[in-house]
Amino acid sequence: MTYVLDELNLESTIGQQGEIDNQRTIPVIDLSDFNNRREEIKEALWQAATQVGFFQVSHHSIPLELIQRVFGQSAQFFSLPKQEKSNVALLDGQNAGWEYKNQVRPSTKTADQKESYQVTLPKMTNLWPNAQQLPCFKSDVLQLELQAWELGMSILSCFAEKLGFPSDFFTNAHDRTSETYQSTLRLLHYLPLAETYQPQPGVWRAGAHSDFDCLTMVFQRKGEDGLQACPGKEAQNGQAWTDVPAAEHVITCNIGDMLMRWSDDQLKSTLHRVQMPQTAGAHKARYSMAFFCQANKDQLIQGKLGKYDPITAEDYLKHRLSANF
């Protein structure tokens, strides 16, 4: 199959196992005292985003207690009967609601072994779980969504300045009060495996892909590994993968395809995947959460150099979703 977008044509070629290269490291950037250290942090972010495309941030603004609380809400939601979750099923072609093994990557042509629940604010009418069953779910999730957006906009403001845009360029492009808002918080549950489990080639918890958005921020729990990245501009053929350790005190970030286009390829969207356990037998579930900074529908994506033809964020997202669900 040939896709309209170059990013999808690349993604369709990188489903192989590849080699593991853990000599490479994922940069960790300290965001403490952000306003006073802004220039130092901006340079560190730019270096990581242009050379690696994958990085982690520590000493950030989101309380660990809130992250842990929403992980707890996520586990409670995914433990509900399928019938209950199907009442808030994923909207067709939209990033809102619950899906189960519904995502098939162009790289693998097989379903990811996971379920997810996606929150995109303007689309959430009738898509929140029953408040009697999960009384604090909505308020906790919305609190994390807001704080993740605020952190994402702080990081993107640094990239805006380096690209020659006003500092608030990407904040305005991700206007959280607009009906055209598309940024999404995704709760993820990678399914537990029974004693009879045997690793099989071509089956992934999440197949190799690059993200649709400007910036992704991933929350992980210690001991629930499996995330792997193919970092660096020279490594985008899916041949060499690096393990990204799971830890609660850092947020793992990567550049997405929207920002790659907006930067005329100065910032490189990075391939990543979640590997199935490589040993036979039972394995516990893996939980993660991801916030995707996706520009509002009416935003026109084109960099100052004009390397790519302009496309609206709405049309861009439609192309990516249709190839994945």
C-alpha positions in Angstrom: 0.0 0.0 0.0 1.2 3.5 -0.8 0.2 6.3 1.6 -0.4 10.0 0.9 2.2 11.0 3.6 5.9 10.2 3.3 5.9 9.5 7.1 3.5 6.6 6.7 5.4 5.2 3.7 8.5 5.1 5.9 6.6 3.6 8.8 5.3 0.8 6.6 8.9 -0.4 6.1 10.2 -0.7 9.7 8.3 -3.6 11.3 11.2 -5.9 11.6 12.8 -7.0 14.9 16.2 -5.2 14.3 19.1 -5.1 16.7 19.3 -3.8 20.3 21.9 -1.0 20.9 22.0 0.1 24.5 25.3 1.8 24.1 23.3 4.9 23.1 21.7 6.8 25.9 18.5 8.8 26.1 19.3 12.4 27.3 17.7 13.4 30.7 17.1 17.2 31.0 16.6 18.9 34.3 13.7 21.4 34.1 14.1 22.7 37.7 13.9 26.5 38.1 12.6 26.7 34.5 12.2 30.4 34.2 15.6 31.3 35.6 17.4 28.6 33.7 15.3 29.0 30.5 18.3 29.6 28.1 20.2 26.7 29.4 17.2 24.4 29.2 16.3 25.6 25.8 19.7 24.7 24.4 19.6 21.3 26.1 16.2 20.6 24.6 17.3 21.7 21.1 20.4 19.6 21.3 18.4 16.5 22.3 15.6 17.1 19.8 17.9 17.7 16.8 20.4 14.9 17.5 18.3 12.2 19.2 14.6 13.1 19.0 13.9 11.2 22.2 14.6 12.6 25.7 13.4 12.5 29.3 12.7 15.4 31.6 13.2 15.4 35.3 12.2 17.9 38.1 9.2 19.0 36.0 6.1 20.7 37.1 3.6 17.8 37.4 3.3 16.4 40.9 4.2 12.7 41.2 1.2 12.2 43.5 -1.1 13.3 40.6 0.6 11.0 38.1 0.3 8.0 40.5 -3.4 8.9 41.2 -4.3 8.8 37.6 -2.4 5.6 37.1 -4.7 4.2 39.8 -7.8 5.6 38.0 -6.5 4.0 34.7 -6.2 0.6 36.3 -9.7 0.8 37.8 -11.2 1.8 34.4 -9.5 -1.0 32.5 -10.6 -3.5 35.1 -14.3 -2.7 34.2 -16.2 -5.3 32.2 -15.9 -4.9 28.5 -19.6 -4.1 28.2 -19.1 -1.1 30.5 -16.1 0.1 28.6 -18.0 -0.4 25.3 -20.4 2.3 26.4 -17.7 4.8 25.9 -16.2 3.3 22.7 -13.8 5.1 20.5 -15.5 7.5 18.1 -14.9 6.6 14.5 -11.9 8.5 13.1 -11.5 10.5 16.3 -9.1 10.4 19.3 -11.8 10.0 21.9 -13.1 7.0 23.8 -12.1 3.4 24.5 -10.6 0.9 22.0 -9.5 -2.7 22.4 -6.9 -4.2 20.1 -8.2 -1.8 17.4 -4.9 -0.2 16.4 -3.1 -1.8 13.4 0.2 -0.1 12.6 1.4 0.3 9.0 4.7 -1.2 10.1 3.3 -4.5 11.3 -0.2 -5.0 9.9 -1.0 -6.8 13.2 -3.1 -5.4 16.0 -1.3 -3.9 19.0 -1.8 -6.0 22.1 -3.3 -3.3 24.2 -6.4 -1.3 25.0 -6.6 2.4 25.5 -8.9 5.3 26.6 -8.4 8.6 24.9 -9.4 12.1 26.1 -9.8 14.9 23.6 -11.7 17.7 25.4 -14.2 18.9 22.7 -15.3 15.3 21.9 -16.0 13.9 25.3 -19.8 14.2 25.5 -21.1 10.9 26.7 -17.6 9.4 26.7 -16.8 9.6 30.4 -17.2 6.4 32.4 -20.0 6.0 34.9 -19.4 8.5 37.8 -21.0 6.1 40.3 -18.4 3.4 39.5 -15.4 5.8 39.1 -16.4 9.0 41.0 -13.0 10.7 40.8 -11.9 9.5 37.4 -13.0 12.5 35.4 -11.7 15.2 37.8 -8.3 13.4 38.2 -7.9 12.8 34.5 -8.8 16.4 33.6 -6.3 17.7 36.2 -3.5 15.7 34.6 -4.6 16.7 31.1 -4.3 20.4 32.0 -0.9 20.0 33.7 0.5 17.9 30.9 -0.7 20.6 28.4 1.0 23.4 30.5 4.3 21.4 30.6 4.1 20.6 26.9 3.5 24.3 26.0 6.6 25.3 28.1 8.8 22.8 26.2 7.3 23.8 22.8 7.9 27.5 23.6 11.6 26.7 23.6 11.4 25.1 20.2 9.3 28.0 18.9 12.1 30.5 19.8 14.8 28.3 18.3 12.8 28.1 15.1 12.3 31.8 14.8 8.6 31.9 15.9 7.2 33.9 18.8 7.5 32.2 22.1 3.8 31.6 22.3 3.4 30.4 18.7 2.8 26.7 19.6 0.7 27.7 22.7 -1.7 29.6 20.4 -1.6 26.6 17.9 -2.8 24.3 20.8 -5.4 26.6 22.2 -7.1 24.5 24.9 -10.2 26.7 25.0 -11.1 26.2 21.4 -13.6 23.7 19.9 -10.8 22.9 17.3 -8.5 21.6 20.1 -7.0 18.2 19.2 -4.5 17.4 21.9 -5.1 14.1 23.6 -4.4 12.3 26.8 -4.2 8.6 26.3 -4.4 6.0 29.1 -2.8 2.7 28.0 -3.2 -0.9 29.2 -0.9 -3.5 27.7 -2.6 -6.8 28.4 -1.2 -9.4 30.9 0.0 -12.7 29.5 -0.9 -16.2 30.7 1.4 -19.0 31.6 0.9 -20.4 28.1 2.4 -17.3 26.5 5.1 -17.9 23.9 6.9 -15.0 22.1 5.9 -14.8 18.4 7.7 -12.8 15.7 5.6 -9.9 14.3 3.4 -9.4 17.4 3.9 -6.2 19.5 2.4 -4.5 22.4 2.7 -1.4 20.2 4.3 -1.8 16.7 7.0 0.5 15.5 5.7 4.0 14.6 6.4 7.7 14.8 3.8 9.9 16.5 1.3 12.1 14.7 1.8 15.2 16.9 4.2 18.0 17.8 5.4 16.6 21.1 4.6 13.4 23.0 5.1 13.1 26.8 4.9 9.5 28.1 4.4 8.6 31.8 5.7 5.1 32.8 5.8 3.0 36.0 9.0 1.5 37.3 9.4 -2.1 36.4 7.1 -1.9 33.5 9.6 -1.8 30.7 9.3 -2.5 27.0 9.5 0.9 25.4 12.2 1.1 22.7 13.3 4.0 20.6 15.3 4.2 17.3 16.9 7.6 18.0 19.0 9.8 15.9 18.6 11.2 12.3 20.9 8.5 11.0 18.9 5.6 12.6 15.5 6.0 11.1 15.5 2.7 9.2 14.3 0.7 12.2 17.5 -1.4 12.4 18.9 -0.5 15.8 16.7 0.0 18.9 17.5 1.3 22.4 15.6 0.4 25.6 14.0 3.4 27.3 14.0 2.6 31.1 10.6 3.0 32.8 10.7 5.3 35.8 8.0 7.5 37.5 10.2 10.5 38.3 10.9 11.4 34.6 8.6 12.0 31.7 9.8 10.5 28.4 9.4 12.9 25.4 9.7 12.6 21.7 9.3 14.8 18.7 6.3 14.0 16.5 5.7 14.4 12.8 3.7 17.6 13.0 6.7 19.4 14.6 9.1 17.7 12.2 7.2 19.3 9.3 6.9 22.7 11.1 10.7 22.6 11.7 11.5 21.7 8.0 13.1 18.5 9.4 15.4 20.2 11.8 13.6 18.4 14.6 13.3 14.7 13.8 10.3 12.6 14.6 11.6 9.4 16.2 10.5 5.8 15.7 9.5 3.9 18.8 7.6 0.7 19.8 6.7 -1.4 22.8 8.1 -4.9 22.7 6.3 -8.0 23.9 8.1 -9.8 26.7 10.8 -12.0 25.2 10.5 -14.9 27.7 7.8 -17.6 27.7 5.3 -17.8 30.6 3.1 -15.3 32.5 3.8 -11.6 32.5 1.9 -8.8 34.3 0.1 -6.0 32.6 1.9 -2.8 31.6 0.4 0.6 32.1 1.5 3.9 30.6 0.0 7.3 29.8 0.8 9.6 27.0 -0.1 13.2 26.3 0.0 14.2 22.6 0.4 17.9 21.8 -1.6 17.9 18.5 -2.2 21.4 17.0 -5.8 22.6 16.7 -7.7 21.6 13.5 -7.5 25.0 11.9 -3.7 25.4 12.2 -1.7 25.4 8.9 1.4 23.3 9.3 4.3 24.7 7.3 7.8 25.7 8.3 9.5 28.9 7.5 11.6 27.2 4.8 8.6 25.7 3.0 10.1 22.2 2.7 6.7 20.6 2.9 3.4 21.7 1.3 1.0 23.3 3.8 -1.6 21.1 5.3 -4.1 21.7 8.1 -3.7 19.9 11.3 -7.2 18.5 10.9 -6.3 16.9 7.5 -3.0 15.7 8.8 -4.5 13.9 11.7 -7.2 12.4 9.5 -4.5 10.8 7.2 -2.7 9.4 10.2 -5.8 8.0 12.0 -7.2 6.4 8.9 -3.9 4.5 8.5 -3.9 3.3 12.1 -7.5 2.4 13.1 
